[in-house]
């Protein structure tokens, strides 16, 4: 009889036991999200509240994943016949995912209040003594829902400021650097939950058969250099000069100033773009352009840009508006929009430089 030889390995400080027998099935030895959170709680000396906050999110994302997967079979496709606060048409799954978030995360009493892309105002959790605030986009990329392409959920967790009441909008208006945790779930060819609590980024894949997230992508790092960019090129005529310069140089490829060919991708779901960048690098842009300047950009600061910026920075990348670090922005509104440029450090550095160059010359032109 063959004897299993076990090797202890450490993944981002998490002990797993692997078989040294080629093909040996030791999948039950994987680290689950619950074990990972408990281990983190012991290592960083937490009270257990953060574990509980993230456990609620985990269950929420599993439920939404289930509904997304059932798709048309459950009657989940199509429009809800309503509009959200931004005047965008809501899909049935937008509304369902929002309800699941509100219901599931209210149960534990950890959150004093919540804010969602789908709700105009702060949603107060009545009777809760919770000291945390939750912001979320329940279903990001919802134009992909009906066509079976990846969508996701994005969340950001803030502390309720000392002495503040969860009922006030002001409690939420904290810069992204104050986030306690952030993450996203991607409902793609597999469901994954990717999160940070400020100690790096870890990715967990949902084992659908047993309903458990397992650590499959420990300590995710974004390569500093990359040759892939994502931007909605149909807006090219509205782009500001620094963005146009960057894209033109990428498109010029090996014959241009960059001296190499670039690849382009556009999934139209920020979660999927950020996930790709975490896995193999690249840059994602939804910049302020001539058409969206008045609104401040397209993506929402509090529940899209901030959580993604936190994750990207924790994975070694950068996230800016063009001029400023996203995480340093002092918000003025729950649904505030902002320009977003994020991803591989050296590419974002270059885009920042192009913005500075442009402002320096534009400034001179005004004198
Ligand atoms: O509203 C957010 C979002 O769906 C992002 O997830 C995505 O990157 C973007 O909008 C898609 O925008 P567009 O419709 O311009 O392709």
Boltz pocket constraint, residues with backbone or C-beta under 6 A from the ligand:
constraints:
  - pocket:
      binder: B
      contacts: [[A, 140], [A, 141], [A, 142], [A, 143], [A, 232], [A, 268], [A, 269], [A, 270], [A, 271], [A, 286], [A, 298], [A, 299]]
      max_distance: 6.0
